[in-house]
Amino acid sequence: MNATELRQQTRQELNERLIELQEEVFNLRFQLAAHRQLDNPHAIRAARREIARIRTLLGEDDRGVYQLPRSED
């Protein structure tokens, strides 16, 4: 997912996606440490980059640089 698509999501959706990606990276690294062949070796790198994008957007929202859409609860 690119930054433009991520900016359209609410803070809660980004936090949920961040948790999913962190679990995915953990599982992929665990498989790699267990000497299993990964289906897509690039998946770890791609997930880590998306984590960085999400953290950047959350940081921008915290500092007021860019406002994320608010949830309509």
N, C-alpha and C positions, 0 to 999 in steps of 0.2 A: 504494500500500500504506500502511495507517495504522500508527501506532506499536505498537498491540497485536499486529498480525500480525508486525511486525518483531521484537518482543521474543521471539517464539517461535523465531526462527532462531538458529543458532550464530554465533559470532564469524567463523568462516571463511566461512559463507554470506553474512554481511553484507559482509565485505570483497570477496567476488566480485561481489556486487550493486553495491557502490560503484564498482568498476572499470567494470562494464558501464554504469552511469549516467554516469560521467565521459566515457566514450567516446561515449555517445549525445549528451550536451551538446556535446561537441567537434564531432561531425558535424553537428548541427543549426545550430550557430553558423557552421560553415564554409559550409553551404548558404545561410544568411542573408547572409553576407558576399559570396557569389558571386551575390547578387541573384536567388536562386531563390525561388519562392513555396513557403512551407512548407505542408504539408497541415494541420497543426495548430499554429498559432502559440503555443498555450498549452503545448505539449510541453516547451519549454525551461524554463519556469517550474515546471512540475510535476516535472520531473527534478531541478532544482536544490533544490526543497523536499524531495524524497525523499533527496537527498544529505545535506541538513542534518539530517534525522531520523536517518539512519544514523550520521552523525558524532556526534550527540548521544548516541545509545545506546552507541556505542563509548567515548565519553568517560565516561559514567556507569559503564560496566563497569570502565574503568581506575581511576577514583576510588573504586570500591566502593559507589557509590550504589545501583546495581541490578546484579544478577548475571545475565548472559546464560547460557542453557543451554550446557553444554560438549559438545563433540563426543565421540562414543563410539568413538574410535579405539583 
